Amino acid sequence: MSNQEILLRNQYIAAGDPRISELCVEKLASSNDPLIRRRIAENPSPPIQILFKLLNDEHSDERLGVSFNPIGQRPFLDELVADNDGDVRYGLAENAALPMNLIQKLANDENPYVAQRARKTVNRLKSISWAA
């Protein structure tokens, strides 16, 4: 394994650690590697301003990663549901933890793949609540 690969592996591991220092979060949130930035986006410890920065990342995976972050969920989700990239909305459409009104909004998305996936999620949630 090369030194570069070891460095990236260690950064990836650190980016997912909830005990990561704020200084490391800031450094890794600006990494050239999108996988590192995605891990930071999913990590519950970054300050809100870092999550806002990642919410506007050029890569859709990083923006979608913010949707899995337990900090400040609702404001981020409202913005992500309206994301210009269909891949972000498609990823959100299968998230059963998304508030129902946002899933229903995605069920009416202009992208038929997003809309279909959201409708499947709505149906899955209805069948689970019926069975409970």
N, C-alpha and C positions, 0 to 999 in steps of 0.2 A: 504494500500500500504506500503510495507516495505521501510526502509531507503535506501536499495540498489536500489530498483526500482525508488525511487524518485531521487536519485543521477544520475542514468542512463538517466532518462527522462530529467533532467536538463542539463546534458552533451549533449544529443541529440539536445536539443533546442539551446544551446550555439554553438554547432558545425555548425549549419546552419545559424547563425547570421553573416552577412557580416561585422559587426562592431567589431567582436571578436578580442581580443588583440593577438599579435604575440606569447606571452608567453602561452596563452591558446591554441592557434592553435598547437604549438609544443607539449604541453602536451596531447591534445586530439588526435593528429595524431599518438600517440604511445599507444592509448587506447587498452586494451585487447578486447574490444567489436568491432566487425567488422562494425556494423551499425554506430557507432560513427566515425570510420575512413572513412566510405563511405560519411557521411555528410561533413566531412572536405574536402574530395576529390572534392565534388561538390561545395563547398563554393568558391566564387570569391576572397576571401581575403588572403588565405595562400601564403607565399612566394614560389617562383618557386622550391626551394630545397625541400620543404615539398611535393609538387606535384610529383617531381621526386621520392621521397621516396615511396609515395603511388602508383606510377606507377609500382613499383616493389613489391608491397604487395603480400603476399602469397594467399590472397583471391581474386578471380576474380571480385567480386562485387566492391571492392575498386578500382581496376584498371579500371573497366568500369565507375565508378563514376568520374574518372579523365576526361573521354571523355565529360562529361557534364559541365566541368568547362570552363568558358569563357576566362580564362587566358592561354596564350601559347598554344592554341588549336592545331595548325598544327603539331608541333614536337611530341606532345603526340599522336595525332591520327595516325601519320605514324607508330609509334611504336606499338600502340594497334591493328592496322589492321593486324600486323604480330604476335600478341600474340599467344603463344602455346596453350592457352585454347580456345577451340571452343565456350564456353559460352560467352567469351568476344567478339569474332568476331561476334557471333550470335546477341548479343545485339547491336553492332555497325551497323550491316547490316540493321536494321530497322530505323536507325537514318537518317531522310531526310535532316538534317542540315549538314551531312557529305559531304565533297566535292565529286562531281560526280566521279572523277577518283578513289577515294578510295572505293566508293560503287561498281563501276565496277570491281575493284580488288577483292572485296569480292564476287562478282557474279561469279568469277572463282575460288573460294575457294575450297580446296580439300574436305572439309566437305560439303556434299550435302545439309544439312539443312541450313548452313550459306549461301551457294550459292543461294539456292531457295529464302531465305528471302531477300537477296540483290537484286535479280532479281525482286521481287515484289516491292521493294522500287523504283527501277529504273522505272518500269512500272507506279507506282503511280505518280512519279515526272513527267514523260512524259505526263500523262493524265492531270495533273494540269497545266503544261505549255501550253498544247494545248488548254485547256479551257480558259486560261487567255487572 
